[in-house]
Amino acid sequence: FGQADSITFSGGYAEMYLHPPGMSKLEGVEDACWGTSVTLYYSREQFLSLAQHYISELPESLQAYVKRNAQELILETLPMTNTLLRTVVDIVNAPYLGALRHSYVCAKATELMCEVIHLLTHQREWESNTIKLSARDKRQLEMARQVLMNNYVDAPTIAQLARHVGVNQRKLKMGFKQLFGTTIFDFAQGLRLDKAWQLLSTGDYAIGQVAEMVGYNYAKNFTTAFKKHFGVSPKVARSGRIDRKVN
């Protein structure tokens, strides 16, 4: 990614598949929207070094691969969790160059694979919380996401949002988390806090002013939410001594 590129992270999904010699990979298109992937290649030995204590809990195709190097088709599609998305963002925005960048990305790759193994070994749990989404459902959920992006300071209630995009509340809540890897509340709050960081970093506004501008009635609640989200206080963000991190 070049310095001039503008990147929007909107969830997506994670896939694990076997990539034998001679197999080529082509970026796909879904609902007429091109996407970009961050692809990591792990050897059988590297994967085994992380998953060796969880082999019996892995899907059968992966068990066969790590036990006897079986070459049958492996395709596991996983939800894009907040942990996965945060790590992908960190990889794309790696702040280092050269050997340091390589080491940083390798560490983040291990972090991603740990989350993937966790998801694979808890597959029944997250599968029980997923619902089938049609192309129309996805368009409605994308519309809901856009509504929140345009109205995050005074975000609509779940009921209001469901009526606006024409989907029931259960599908809205479950589908939104499934498609974008976060709850509606966390998504809207993340937008508010990201905007708050931008305002604070200018140095033009007091903390209380920024809290009010992004929809917090009480500065104390704002400070608590901000510190939980970014790991630093609004005061530190306003000082400009630290770069914003995505959570």
C-alpha positions in Angstrom: 0.0 0.0 0.0 1.4 3.4 -1.0 1.3 6.4 1.3 -1.3 8.1 -0.9 -3.7 5.1 -0.8 -7.0 5.5 1.0 -8.1 2.3 2.7 -11.5 1.5 4.2 -11.9 -1.5 6.5 -15.4 -2.9 6.6 -15.2 -6.4 8.0 -15.2 -9.1 5.3 -14.2 -12.7 6.2 -11.2 -14.9 6.7 -10.4 -18.0 4.8 -8.0 -20.9 5.3 -7.2 -23.1 2.4 -4.5 -25.5 1.2 -2.2 -23.9 -1.4 -0.3 -26.8 -3.2 2.3 -26.2 -5.9 0.8 -25.0 -9.1 -2.4 -23.5 -7.6 -3.0 -19.9 -8.4 -5.1 -17.4 -6.4 -7.3 -14.7 -7.9 -9.0 -11.9 -6.0 -12.8 -12.3 -6.2 -15.7 -10.0 -6.4 -18.9 -10.2 -4.4 -22.1 -8.2 -5.0 -20.1 -6.2 -7.6 -17.7 -4.8 -4.9 -14.0 -5.5 -5.3 -12.1 -6.2 -2.1 -8.5 -6.5 -1.1 -7.0 -9.3 1.0 -4.0 -9.6 3.2 -2.7 -13.1 2.5 -0.4 -15.1 4.8 1.4 -18.3 3.8 2.1 -20.8 6.5 4.0 -24.1 6.0 2.7 -27.3 7.5 5.5 -27.2 10.1 4.8 -23.6 11.1 1.1 -24.3 11.5 1.8 -27.4 13.5 4.1 -25.5 15.9 1.1 -23.4 16.9 -1.7 -25.9 16.7 0.0 -29.0 18.1 -1.9 -29.0 21.4 -5.3 -28.5 19.6 -5.1 -31.0 16.8 -8.0 -33.2 18.0 -10.3 -30.1 18.1 -9.5 -29.0 14.6 -11.8 -29.7 11.6 -11.2 -33.2 10.1 -9.5 -31.8 6.9 -6.9 -29.9 9.0 -6.4 -32.9 11.2 -5.5 -35.1 8.2 -3.2 -32.4 6.9 -1.2 -31.9 10.1 -1.1 -35.7 11.0 -0.2 -37.2 7.6 0.3 -34.3 5.2 -3.0 -35.2 3.4 -3.5 -33.0 0.3 -7.3 -33.1 0.1 -9.2 -29.8 -0.4 -9.1 -27.6 2.7 -11.4 -24.5 2.7 -12.5 -23.1 6.1 -14.4 -19.8 6.0 -14.2 -17.9 9.3 -15.9 -14.7 10.6 -13.8 -11.5 10.6 -13.6 -10.9 14.3 -12.5 -7.6 15.9 -9.2 -9.3 16.8 -8.5 -10.3 13.2 -9.5 -7.0 11.8 -7.4 -5.0 14.2 -4.4 -7.1 13.4 -4.9 -6.7 9.6 -5.1 -3.0 10.1 -1.8 -3.1 12.1 -0.2 -5.0 9.2 -1.4 -2.6 6.6 -0.3 0.4 8.7 3.1 -1.1 9.8 5.1 1.9 11.0 8.5 0.3 10.4 10.9 -0.3 7.4 13.3 -3.0 6.4 14.1 -5.8 8.7 12.2 -4.3 11.6 9.0 -4.2 9.4 9.5 -7.8 8.5 9.8 -8.9 12.1 6.8 -6.8 13.0 4.6 -8.3 10.3 5.8 -11.8 11.2 4.7 -11.2 14.8 1.3 -9.9 13.6 1.0 -13.0 11.4 1.4 -15.2 14.4 -1.2 -13.2 16.2 -3.6 -13.7 13.3 -2.9 -17.4 13.2 -3.5 -17.8 16.9 -7.0 -16.2 16.5 -7.7 -18.4 13.5 -6.8 -21.5 15.5 -9.0 -20.3 18.4 -11.9 -19.9 15.9 -11.3 -23.3 14.4 -11.4 -25.0 17.8 -14.5 -23.1 18.8 -16.3 -23.5 15.5 -19.5 -24.9 16.9 -19.9 -22.0 19.2 -19.7 -19.3 16.5 -21.6 -21.3 13.9 -24.5 -21.5 16.3 -24.6 -17.7 16.4 -24.5 -17.2 12.6 -27.4 -16.8 10.2 -27.7 -17.2 6.4 -27.5 -13.8 4.7 -28.7 -13.3 1.1 -27.3 -10.7 -1.2 -30.3 -8.5 -0.4 -29.6 -8.9 3.4 -26.0 -7.9 2.9 -27.1 -4.8 0.9 -29.5 -3.9 3.8 -26.8 -4.4 6.4 -24.4 -2.3 4.3 -27.1 0.4 4.2 -27.4 0.2 8.0 -23.6 0.6 8.3 -23.7 3.7 6.1 -26.6 5.2 8.2 -24.4 4.8 11.3 -21.4 6.3 9.6 -23.5 9.4 8.7 -25.3 9.6 12.1 -22.9 8.2 14.7 -23.1 11.2 17.1 -26.9 10.8 17.5 -27.2 7.2 16.3 -30.6 5.7 15.7 -31.9 2.9 18.0 -31.9 -0.7 16.9 -35.6 -0.5 16.2 -35.3 2.8 14.2 -32.4 1.4 12.2 -34.2 -1.8 11.5 -37.3 0.0 10.2 -35.1 2.4 8.1 -33.3 -0.4 6.2 -36.3 -2.8 6.1 -34.9 -5.8 8.1 -36.0 -7.3 11.4 -34.1 -6.5 14.6 -32.7 -10.0 15.1 -31.3 -10.2 11.6 -30.0 -6.6 11.9 -28.1 -7.3 15.2 -26.8 -10.8 14.3 -26.2 -10.1 10.7 -24.3 -6.9 11.4 -21.9 -8.6 13.8 -21.5 -11.5 11.4 -20.8 -9.4 8.4 -18.7 -6.6 10.0 -17.2 -8.4 13.0 -18.6 -5.9 15.6 -21.8 -5.0 17.3 -23.8 -2.0 16.2 -23.1 -0.3 19.5 -19.4 -0.9 19.3 -19.2 0.2 15.7 -21.1 3.5 16.3 -19.0 4.2 19.5 -15.8 3.5 17.6 -16.7 6.1 15.0 -17.5 8.6 17.7 -14.2 8.0 19.5 -12.2 8.1 16.2 -13.7 11.5 15.5 -12.9 12.6 19.0 -9.2 11.7 18.5 -9.2 13.7 15.3 -10.7 16.7 17.1 -8.4 16.4 20.1 -5.2 16.1 18.0 -5.9 19.5 16.5 -5.4 21.1 20.0 -8.2 23.5 19.2 -10.8 22.1 21.6 -11.0 21.3 25.3 -11.8 17.7 26.3 -15.2 18.7 27.5 -16.0 20.4 24.2 -14.9 17.3 22.2 -17.0 15.0 24.5 -20.1 17.1 23.7 -19.3 17.3 20.0 -19.3 13.5 19.7 -22.4 13.0 21.7 -21.3 12.4 25.3 -23.3 14.3 27.9 -20.7 13.7 30.6 -17.0 14.2 30.2 -16.2 11.5 32.7 -18.1 8.9 30.6 -16.3 10.1 27.5 -12.9 9.8 29.2 -13.7 6.2 30.4 -14.8 5.1 27.0 -11.9 6.8 25.2 -9.3 5.2 27.5 -10.9 1.8 27.1 -10.9 2.1 23.3 -7.5 3.5 22.7 -5.5 2.6 25.8 -4.6 6.3 26.5 -6.5 9.2 28.0 -8.0 12.1 26.0 -5.4 14.3 27.6 -2.6 12.3 26.1 -4.3 12.3 22.7 -4.7 16.0 22.9 -1.0 16.5 23.6 -0.1 15.0 20.2 2.7 12.9 21.8 1.3 9.6 20.5 -0.1 8.4 17.2 -3.6 7.0 17.1 -4.0 3.2 17.3 -7.0 1.3 15.9 -8.8 -0.9 18.4 
